[in-house]
């Protein structure tokens, strides 16, 4: 996908379509002249012109995909990632979508057939030495978290208990992390705390493990020192939003509204496209009695989730909720922008 941008594939496609348009105009003019003597020939010429334009466009996009694959392989190598994983990923993608590919021949497809892409990339990698690239701890933790979330609580508990007991495959730190998550889902916070103590001995400093530590404190009703823990954790990992979400929730529960608003104000500046941050900010403003700011924050939440009509409604409520000139100016500007976007969507 990066290669599509760096190689200007969209711009090149538009330029190619302009050339096709000129060729089409010339073909239509020739067909009109031919129609005087042979109407069928003119219709055949127009149909052939249209088919040729479509075929050239398909060929063009297939060429772009092949070029993107080659450059993507180069990008992986320069980034220090394992390029041999690319054909393995494409095979996995092929297995997941094998029922959707259909039986259309290659020349009627916008993308090369997956098996062709795999063969092409594998051929390019024949003389590339294999280099083992170890998966990061964060990768293993995310995979364990997905396992814990996708299975039922009982299945997740059995899965991670068995994985740790067998000691056969996988990352032991990640498996214990998954076990703690499974225990929390099974409402066993005391045992989860015991397993987490063992996890802390295995794990290096990691934001996901810090987030889990905070969740354990809350599950065990260990309110003493929890806010202090989150303050330090968010300073250590300022870009890890899961910590910020939990810290904001904790501050709201403790009615420390000014601290919550300060935290969320900093977070929305760093992450202006995160709807959950605006939702938390709206709750904090409303709890503090700042209803105009609360409606405005909720409007941004709705807009980021694609609900423009809800966003406009919240901004209308914000207009009526206060008389601050500065706030009203921002609200009017946002209202104008959202209405223009909503009108443009309505015309589609």
Secondary structure, 3 states (H helix, E strand, C coil): CHHHHHCCHHHHHHHHHHHHHHHHHHHHHHHHHHHCCCHHHHHHHHHHHHHHHHHHHHHHHHHHHHHHHHHHHHHHHHCCCCCCHHHHHHHHHHHHCCCCCCCCCHHHCCCCCHHHHHHHHHHHCCCCCCCCCCCCHHHHHHHHHHHHHHCCHHHHHHHHHHHHHHCCCCCHHHHHHHHHHHHHHCCCHHHHHHHHHHHHHHCCCCHHHHHHHHHHHHHCCCCCCHHHHHHHHHHHCCCCHHHHHHHHHHHHHCCCHHHHHHHHHHHHHHCCCCHHHHHHHHHHHHHCCCHHHHHHHHHHHHHHCCCHHHHHHHHHHHHHHCCCHHHHHHHHHHHHHHHHHHHHHHCC
